Amino acid sequence: MEEAGFIPIGEAAETLGVSITTLRRWDDSGKLRAVRKSPDGNRFYRRTDLDLFPNDIFQAAFEWASANPSAVPEIPTHIYSDNNALFQTQLTKLQNELAQIPEISSIFPLVVSVAGEIGGNSFDHNIGQWPDIPGIFFFYHAEKREVVLADRGQGILTTLRKTRPDLGTHQDALRVAFTEVVSGRNQESRGNGLKYVKQVVAKNLISLRFQSGDAELEIKHDSSESNFTNATYNIQGCIAFIRF
């Protein structure tokens, strides 16, 4: 019987637009826990938890990354990694979940690699220098083939100016980060950082939307072209939306 404030797994699955099997898998992996189980094994969820669980993951990440420091929205703990070790644990969960989808068996390791590179850079470049909230927003929807990562760090321009003080705009910095090798940057020893990301995306059935500051980049699969534009809104750090 449904209790006030709780809904059964079937209704929860319909609310989130996923299958019951997916919700059971998320519960077992810790991604979205059922809060009660009946003697016969039926699972129940809090309505408030489902309200917080983002259906539009990019919009939720963008609102978090772009908010004024005094009004940053609270996000559920299961989509927030405050340190690199926790992020790597969540990345392993992503890998394990994608590995269960036969249609993407040849590409899922690359998706995990791209997400790992982007998330790892957030921690590497902001150690001890987070402007307000450390860590990253990290969420994925395996069935929709979407991954989003965001941080409230210094951003690409501030990071690159340490070795390229001549850079004037966020768009200049984004172009350099994705197309040029810059000495003295830690990520160069980690697979060429964002240049590695660009190469993987361009050569495979993956697309990437990446923003830092007021500059945005879109890379589509099977394309050597990178489209650098001015974004409509400014964000403090970086946000990446991966589709595959």
Backbone torsions as a table, in degrees:
resi	resn	phi	psi	omega
1	MET	NA	137.0	-180.0
2	GLU	-72.8	132.8	177.5
3	GLU	-100.1	156.9	179.4
4	ALA	-57.1	128.4	179.1
5	GLY	86.1	-6.4	-179.8
6	PHE	-122.6	144.7	177.1
7	ILE	-130.2	150.3	-179.4
8	PRO	-71.8	165.7	-172.7
9	ILE	-61.4	-35.2	180.0
10	GLY	-62.2	-44.5	178.6
11	GLU	-69.2	-36.4	177.8
12	ALA	-63.4	-41.8	179.2
13	ALA	-62.7	-41.4	178.8
14	GLU	-65.7	-39.2	179.9
15	THR	-61.6	-41.9	-177.1
16	LEU	-89.1	-10.2	179.8
17	GLY	74.8	32.9	178.7
18	VAL	-128.6	172.5	-180.0
19	SER	-83.5	161.0	176.0
20	ILE	-62.5	-37.3	177.9
21	THR	-59.6	-41.4	178.7
22	THR	-63.5	-43.6	178.9
23	LEU	-62.6	-38.5	177.4
24	ARG	-64.0	-40.6	179.4
25	ARG	-65.9	-41.3	178.1
26	TRP	-63.6	-37.9	178.1
27	ASP	-64.0	-46.6	-178.5
28	ASP	-64.9	-33.1	-177.7
29	SER	-87.3	-12.3	-178.7
30	GLY	91.2	1.8	-178.6
31	LYS	-68.5	-42.1	174.4
32	LEU	-146.4	102.6	-173.1
33	ARG	-79.8	136.7	165.1
34	ALA	-73.0	141.9	-174.9
35	VAL	-97.0	-17.2	177.4
36	ARG	-144.5	147.3	175.8
37	LYS	-132.3	133.6	179.4
38	SER	-79.5	166.6	179.8
39	PRO	-55.4	-29.3	-179.7
40	ASP	-89.9	8.3	173.6
41	GLY	94.1	-1.3	178.2
42	ASN	-67.0	142.7	-176.1
43	ARG	-107.4	146.2	-179.2
44	PHE	-129.6	148.5	-176.5
45	TYR	-126.4	147.9	174.0
46	ARG	-73.1	136.6	176.8
47	ARG	-61.3	-38.4	-179.0
48	THR	-63.8	-35.0	177.9
49	ASP	-64.1	-39.7	-179.5
50	LEU	-69.7	-34.5	177.3
51	ASP	-63.1	-34.8	-179.8
52	LEU	-80.2	-21.1	-176.7
53	PHE	-76.7	114.7	-169.6
54	PRO	-70.7	127.9	171.5
55	ASN	-80.6	-43.1	174.9
56	ASP	-99.2	92.0	-171.7
57	ILE	-68.1	-32.4	179.3
58	PHE	-67.3	-43.1	-179.2
59	GLN	-62.7	-41.6	178.9
60	ALA	-63.1	-42.7	179.4
61	ALA	-66.8	-40.6	-178.9
62	PHE	-64.3	-43.4	179.4
63	GLU	-62.1	-37.5	178.4
64	TRP	-68.5	-43.4	-176.4
65	ALA	-73.6	-28.2	-174.2
66	SER	-98.7	-5.4	-175.3
67	ALA	-67.2	149.9	172.9
68	ASN	-60.8	141.7	-178.0
69	PRO	-52.5	-27.6	-178.6
70	SER	-85.7	-4.4	-175.5
71	ALA	-140.0	38.7	179.4
72	VAL	-71.8	123.7	-178.2
73	PRO	-66.5	145.4	177.2
74	GLU	-73.0	140.1	177.5
75	ILE	-123.0	149.2	-179.4
76	PRO	-59.1	148.0	-176.7
77	THR	-63.0	-27.2	-176.9
78	HIS	-73.8	-8.6	176.1
79	ILE	-116.5	18.9	-179.7
80	TYR	-129.7	128.1	175.8
81	SER	-116.9	113.7	-176.9
82	ASP	-89.3	-3.9	176.9
83	ASN	-149.4	162.3	-173.7
84	ASN	-66.1	-34.6	-179.7
85	ALA	-62.9	-42.8	178.1
86	LEU	-66.5	-39.7	177.6
87	PHE	-60.1	-42.9	179.7
88	GLN	-63.8	-34.9	176.1
89	THR	-64.3	-44.1	178.5
90	GLN	-66.3	-34.4	178.6
91	LEU	-65.3	-37.7	176.7
92	THR	-64.7	-37.8	176.3
93	LYS	-63.1	-40.8	176.0
94	LEU	-59.7	-47.5	-179.8
95	GLN	-58.3	-46.0	-178.7
96	ASN	-64.9	-36.8	-179.5
97	GLU	-72.6	-41.8	179.1
98	LEU	-67.3	-30.5	-179.7
99	ALA	-64.3	-17.6	-179.3
100	GLN	-86.7	-0.6	-178.3
101	ILE	-105.5	104.6	-174.4
102	PRO	-57.9	-34.9	-175.4
103	GLU	-64.1	-21.0	-177.8
104	ILE	-116.8	24.9	-175.8
105	SER	-60.2	-30.1	-177.4
106	SER	-86.3	-15.0	-172.9
107	ILE	-115.7	-19.1	-172.4
108	PHE	-61.6	-33.5	177.1
109	PRO	-61.6	-31.9	179.0
110	LEU	-72.3	-38.7	176.6
111	VAL	-60.6	-45.0	179.0
112	VAL	-63.5	-39.9	179.8
113	SER	-63.8	-43.7	179.1
114	VAL	-63.9	-46.5	178.4
115	ALA	-61.5	-40.4	179.7
116	GLY	-65.0	-38.7	179.2
117	GLU	-65.8	-46.0	-178.5
118	ILE	-66.0	-47.6	179.5
119	GLY	-65.4	-40.5	178.3
120	GLY	-61.6	-38.5	178.0
121	ASN	-61.7	-37.7	179.7
122	SER	-57.4	-44.8	179.9
123	PHE	-72.8	-43.6	-177.4
124	ASP	-60.2	-37.2	-171.9
125	HIS	-91.6	-5.1	-177.0
126	ASN	-124.8	13.5	-178.8
127	ILE	-56.1	120.0	178.6
128	GLY	69.7	6.7	-175.7
129	GLN	-132.7	21.1	177.4
130	TRP	-63.4	128.6	-179.3
131	PRO	-61.9	-37.1	177.8
132	ASP	-145.3	-70.3	-176.0
133	ILE	-103.3	118.7	178.8
134	PRO	-76.8	162.7	175.3
135	GLY	92.1	-176.2	-174.2
136	ILE	-133.7	153.7	168.0
137	PHE	-85.2	123.5	-178.2
138	PHE	-140.1	114.8	-179.1
139	PHE	-144.9	151.0	178.4
140	TYR	-144.4	155.1	176.7
141	HIS	-129.9	97.8	-173.3
142	ALA	-60.9	-41.4	-176.8
143	GLU	-68.6	-32.9	177.4
144	LYS	-87.8	-4.5	179.9
145	ARG	60.2	51.0	-178.5
146	GLU	-132.5	140.5	173.4
147	VAL	-135.6	136.2	176.2
148	VAL	-130.5	138.9	175.5
149	LEU	-132.9	142.0	177.4
150	ALA	-149.9	151.1	174.2
151	ASP	-139.4	161.4	175.9
152	ARG	-110.1	46.6	-178.2
153	GLY	-87.4	-158.9	-176.6
154	GLN	-75.9	-23.8	-177.2
155	GLY	91.0	163.2	-175.8
156	ILE	-64.5	-41.8	-175.8
157	LEU	-62.1	-50.0	-179.8
158	THR	-61.6	-40.4	179.9
159	THR	-63.6	-46.6	-176.0
160	LEU	-73.7	-26.6	-179.7
161	ARG	-64.0	-15.9	177.9
162	LYS	-67.3	-28.7	177.4
163	THR	-116.5	-15.4	178.3
164	ARG	-130.8	71.9	-177.5
165	PRO	-63.4	-11.6	-179.8
166	ASP	-76.9	-13.9	-177.0
167	LEU	-67.0	131.0	-174.1
168	GLY	-103.9	-32.0	-174.0
169	THR	-129.8	164.1	176.3
170	HIS	-62.6	-35.2	179.9
171	GLN	-67.5	-40.2	175.6
172	ASP	-59.0	-45.5	-177.5
173	ALA	-65.7	-40.1	-179.8
174	LEU	-65.2	-39.7	178.9
175	ARG	-64.1	-43.9	178.5
176	VAL	-63.4	-44.8	-176.8
177	ALA	-60.1	-35.3	-176.2
178	PHE	-96.3	-10.6	-174.4
179	THR	-128.0	-17.1	-175.7
180	GLU	-121.1	148.4	173.5
181	VAL	-87.1	122.2	-178.8
182	VAL	-114.2	118.9	-178.1
183	SER	-68.7	155.0	175.6
184	GLY	84.1	7.4	179.1
185	ARG	-108.0	130.9	-175.1
186	ASN	-56.4	-36.3	-174.1
187	GLN	-69.4	-14.0	178.1
188	GLU	-62.9	-27.2	177.8
189	SER	-88.5	0.9	-178.5
190	ARG	-111.9	42.3	176.7
191	GLY	89.6	23.3	178.6
192	ASN	68.3	23.3	170.8
193	GLY	49.8	-128.0	-174.3
194	LEU	-70.6	-20.6	174.0
195	LYS	-68.6	-36.8	174.2
196	TYR	-62.3	-43.4	177.9
197	VAL	-57.8	-47.3	-179.0
198	LYS	-59.8	-43.7	-179.1
199	GLN	-63.6	-43.4	-179.0
200	VAL	-64.9	-46.2	-178.7
201	VAL	-62.9	-45.5	-176.0
202	ALA	-65.3	-26.8	-175.1
203	LYS	-98.6	-0.6	-175.3
204	ASN	-136.4	173.7	-178.0
205	LEU	-79.2	61.3	-179.8
206	ILE	-135.1	145.3	172.6
207	SER	-126.9	153.4	-176.8
208	LEU	-138.3	133.7	169.8
209	ARG	-117.9	123.6	-174.4
210	PHE	-133.0	132.6	179.0
211	GLN	-131.6	141.0	171.7
212	SER	-141.6	127.4	-175.5
213	GLY	63.9	-127.1	177.7
214	ASP	-108.8	21.8	179.6
215	ALA	-113.8	141.5	-176.2
216	GLU	-131.4	146.3	178.7
217	LEU	-130.8	136.7	173.9
218	GLU	-125.3	127.7	177.1
219	ILE	-122.5	125.9	178.8
220	LYS	-108.0	152.4	-178.5
221	HIS	-64.1	154.0	179.7
222	ASP	58.5	30.6	179.5
223	SER	-138.1	134.2	177.4
224	SER	-89.0	-4.9	-177.4
225	GLU	-86.1	139.2	174.7
226	SER	-117.6	126.1	-175.3
227	ASN	-101.1	102.5	178.9
228	PHE	-95.3	126.3	-178.8
229	THR	-138.9	168.8	172.7
230	ASN	-85.9	128.9	-179.6
231	ALA	-78.1	156.8	179.9
232	THR	-69.3	-39.0	-178.2
233	TYR	-123.4	151.9	179.4
234	ASN	-92.6	141.8	172.6
235	ILE	-121.8	158.3	-175.8
236	GLN	-72.0	-46.3	-176.0
237	GLY	-112.1	-114.9	-178.3
238	CYS	-137.8	152.8	173.3
239	ILE	-141.5	139.7	-179.3
240	ALA	-133.0	135.2	178.2
241	PHE	-122.5	116.0	-176.0
242	ILE	-109.4	130.3	174.4
243	ARG	-125.0	147.7	-175.8
244	PHE	-153.6	NA	NA
